[in-house]
Amino acid sequence: MLQEHLTGPAAWHGPDLAGRDTWTVRLSPAHLAELDAALHTARSRGTTLLRSTAADFPLPTLAAELDGIAEELENGRGFVLVKGLPVDRCGAGAAANVLWGIGRHLGAPVSQNAAGHLLGHVRDTGRTLADPATRGYQTRNALGFHTDGSDVLALLCLRPAAAGGRIGLASSAAVHNAVLAHRPDLARRLYRRYAVDRREEHGPGERPYDTVPLACWHAGRLSLRYHRCHLESAQRFPDAPRLEPADTELFDLIDGAASSPAARLDLDLEAGDLLLVNNLAVLHSRSAYRDGPGHRRHLLRLWLALRRGRPLPPALWTDPHRADTAPGRGGVPPRDVIAPQHRADRTVRLPYRSHHRLAPKETTP
């Protein structure tokens, strides 16, 4: 357990970064020309998108910039905003190729759901979080500060909402510092195992929740994973470890610390913005949003395992009661048998030996 306040670039506060561009990378015309050439090369080789590697998407000079971004994600502030991807000009299909190529230079995509999707759509499908099989990216609801199940979250904005959809970021180190400062008696609970709802993405005979800690201090690095919605919805299972009043106090403190104006940094993503967030170092949120006629919010999403990610103890990602947990850097293990509410996601399957699929276009019921 970490018992001292963290300092350094990872322990940032939003007001100190607002109005500065030190965390923003603006693509130059030369970079854009390089992306166009890489897209042409990748397509001319005929390799299917999900089988293509960084070598299929050559970036002679931008690759060095991406190495710097990876360093910032792992050893700096934990997030980077890349601006200027030409999504309006190239269209959604080419944008997906570009996002995949950039992601492969940073690391390896991991599955985002039980259907094995590696490249997904973030937009409103008319579903609600009251349905335990629904994930936040399928709704227009506000989402509290949380982390996703991978090293890095990559979000490419194709089209912003007509209103709302603002992204909030908060430093996990700053939140941990706040817990130590205000309620040191609760800090130890960060390192306990909690039941986390798998949101119906488990196979037959599998337990519908995992038990994992919220935080770990390993090899001199703090890593935090937190999703209050999934922590609380796991209580619907009678055999899940029960939350105690002190746990609710801890969750309230985490939420308050992350959402505080003294801690958070708010972003309005524009078309062509690529937001990269280290889930182990930064929490993110989203405000509710509204779509307009012919103007639906649409983002593309990757979950990535960084090529040079921090060492992690198995306890952070694995549940000792599950033998099927995918080793390594997170992701949702794909399932050959999926609950009925997820079967619609299985309409696109790759013609080679892999569970990984492109997410199909989603439609509003």
RAZIZI-V351633 format. One record per residue. N is the residue number from 0. SS is DSSP state (alpha for helix, beta for strand, coil for the rest). BURIAL is 1 if it has 24 or more other C-alpha atoms within 12 Angstrom, else 0. Layout:
<<N/SS/BURIAL> <N/SS/BURIAL>>
This chain:
<<0/coil/1> <1/coil/1> <2/coil/0> <3/coil/0> <4/coil/0> <5/coil/1> <6/coil/0> <7/coil/0> <8/coil/1> <9/coil/1> <10/coil/1> <11/coil/1> <12/coil/1> <13/alpha/1> <14/alpha/0> <15/alpha/0> <16/alpha/1> <17/coil/0> <18/coil/0> <19/coil/0> <20/coil/0> <21/coil/0> <22/coil/1> <23/beta/1> <24/beta/1> <25/beta/0> <26/coil/1> <27/coil/0> <28/alpha/0> <29/alpha/0> <30/alpha/1> <31/alpha/1> <32/alpha/0> <33/alpha/1> <34/alpha/1> <35/alpha/1> <36/alpha/0> <37/alpha/1> <38/alpha/1> <39/alpha/0> <40/alpha/1> <41/alpha/1> <42/alpha/0> <43/alpha/0> <44/coil/0> <45/coil/0> <46/coil/0> <47/coil/0> <48/alpha/1> <49/alpha/1> <50/alpha/1> <51/coil/1> <52/coil/1> <53/alpha/1> <54/alpha/0> <55/alpha/1> <56/coil/1> <57/coil/1> <58/coil/1> <59/coil/0> <60/coil/0> <61/alpha/1> <62/alpha/1> <63/alpha/0> <64/alpha/1> <65/alpha/1> <66/alpha/1> <67/alpha/0> <68/alpha/1> <69/alpha/1> <70/alpha/1> <71/alpha/1> <72/alpha/1> <73/alpha/1> <74/alpha/1> <75/coil/1> <76/coil/1> <77/coil/1> <78/beta/1> <79/beta/1> <80/beta/1> <81/beta/1> <82/beta/1> <83/coil/1> <84/coil/1> <85/coil/1> <86/alpha/1> <87/alpha/0> <88/alpha/0> <89/alpha/0> <90/alpha/0> <91/alpha/1> <92/alpha/0> <93/alpha/1> <94/alpha/1> <95/alpha/1> <96/alpha/1> <97/alpha/1> <98/alpha/1> <99/alpha/1> <100/alpha/1> <101/alpha/1> <102/alpha/1> <103/alpha/1> <104/alpha/1> <105/alpha/1> <106/beta/1> <107/beta/1> <108/beta/1> <109/coil/1> <110/coil/1> <111/coil/1> <112/coil/1> <113/coil/1> <114/coil/1> <115/coil/1> <116/beta/1> <117/beta/1> <118/beta/1> <119/beta/1> <120/beta/1> <121/beta/1> <122/coil/1> <123/coil/1> <124/coil/1> <125/coil/0> <126/coil/0> <127/coil/0> <128/coil/0> <129/coil/0> <130/coil/0> <131/coil/1> <132/coil/1> <133/coil/1> <134/coil/1> <135/alpha/1> <136/alpha/1> <137/alpha/1> <138/coil/1> <139/coil/1> <140/coil/1> <141/coil/1> <142/beta/1> <143/beta/1> <144/beta/1> <145/beta/1> <146/coil/1> <147/coil/1> <148/coil/1> <149/beta/1> <150/coil/1> <151/beta/1> <152/beta/1> <153/beta/1> <154/beta/1> <155/beta/1> <156/beta/1> <157/beta/1> <158/beta/1> <159/coil/1> <160/coil/1> <161/coil/0> <162/beta/0> <163/beta/1> <164/coil/1> <165/coil/1> <166/beta/1> <167/beta/1> <168/beta/1> <169/beta/1> <170/beta/1> <171/alpha/1> <172/alpha/1> <173/alpha/1> <174/alpha/1> <175/alpha/1> <176/alpha/1> <177/alpha/1> <178/alpha/1> <179/alpha/1> <180/alpha/0> <181/alpha/0> <182/coil/1> <183/alpha/0> <184/alpha/0> <185/alpha/1> <186/alpha/1> <187/alpha/1> <188/alpha/1> <189/alpha/1> <190/alpha/1> <191/coil/0> <192/beta/1> <193/beta/1> <194/beta/1> <195/beta/1> <196/beta/1> <197/coil/1> <198/coil/1> <199/coil/1> <200/coil/1> <201/coil/1> <202/coil/1> <203/coil/0> <204/coil/0> <205/coil/0> <206/coil/1> <207/coil/1> <208/beta/1> <209/beta/1> <210/beta/1> <211/beta/1> <212/beta/1> <213/coil/1> <214/beta/1> <215/beta/1> <216/beta/1> <217/beta/0> <218/coil/0> <219/coil/0> <220/beta/1> <221/beta/1> <222/beta/1> <223/beta/1> <224/coil/1> <225/coil/1> <226/coil/1> <227/alpha/1> <228/alpha/1> <229/alpha/1> <230/alpha/1> <231/alpha/1> <232/alpha/1> <233/alpha/1> <234/alpha/1> <235/alpha/0> <236/coil/1> <237/coil/0> <238/coil/0> <239/coil/0> <240/coil/1> <241/coil/0> <242/coil/1> <243/coil/0> <244/alpha/0> <245/alpha/0> <246/alpha/1> <247/alpha/0> <248/alpha/0> <249/alpha/1> <250/alpha/1> <251/alpha/0> <252/alpha/1> <253/alpha/1> <254/alpha/1> <255/alpha/1> <256/alpha/1> <257/alpha/1> <258/alpha/1> <259/coil/1> <260/coil/0> <261/coil/0> <262/coil/1> <263/coil/1> <264/beta/1> <265/beta/1> <266/beta/1> <267/coil/1> <268/coil/1> <269/coil/1> <270/coil/1> <271/coil/1> <272/coil/1> <273/beta/1> <274/beta/1> <275/beta/1> <276/beta/1> <277/beta/1> <278/coil/1> <279/coil/1> <280/coil/1> <281/beta/1> <282/beta/1> <283/beta/1> <284/beta/1> <285/beta/1> <286/coil/1> <287/coil/1> <288/beta/1> <289/beta/1> <290/coil/1> <291/beta/0> <292/coil/0> <293/coil/0> <294/beta/0> <295/coil/1> <296/coil/1> <297/beta/1> <298/beta/1> <299/beta/1> <300/beta/1> <301/beta/1> <302/beta/1> <303/beta/1> <304/beta/1> <305/beta/1> <306/coil/1> <307/coil/1> <308/coil/1> <309/coil/1> <310/coil/1> <311/coil/1> <312/coil/1> <313/alpha/0> <314/alpha/1> <315/alpha/1> <316/alpha/1> <317/coil/1> <318/coil/1> <319/coil/0> <320/coil/0> <321/coil/0> <322/coil/0> <323/coil/0> <324/coil/1> <325/coil/0> <326/coil/0> <327/coil/1> <328/coil/1> <329/beta/1> <330/coil/1> <331/coil/1> <332/coil/1> <333/coil/1> <334/coil/1> <335/coil/0> <336/coil/0> <337/coil/1> <338/coil/1> <339/alpha/0> <340/alpha/0> <341/alpha/1> <342/alpha/0> <343/alpha/0> <344/alpha/1> <345/alpha/1> <346/coil/0> <347/coil/0> <348/coil/1> <349/coil/0> <350/coil/0> <351/coil/0> <352/coil/0> <353/coil/0> <354/coil/1> <355/coil/1> <356/beta/1> <357/beta/1> <358/coil/1> <359/coil/0> <360/coil/1> <361/coil/1> <362/coil/0> <363/coil/0> <364/coil/0>>
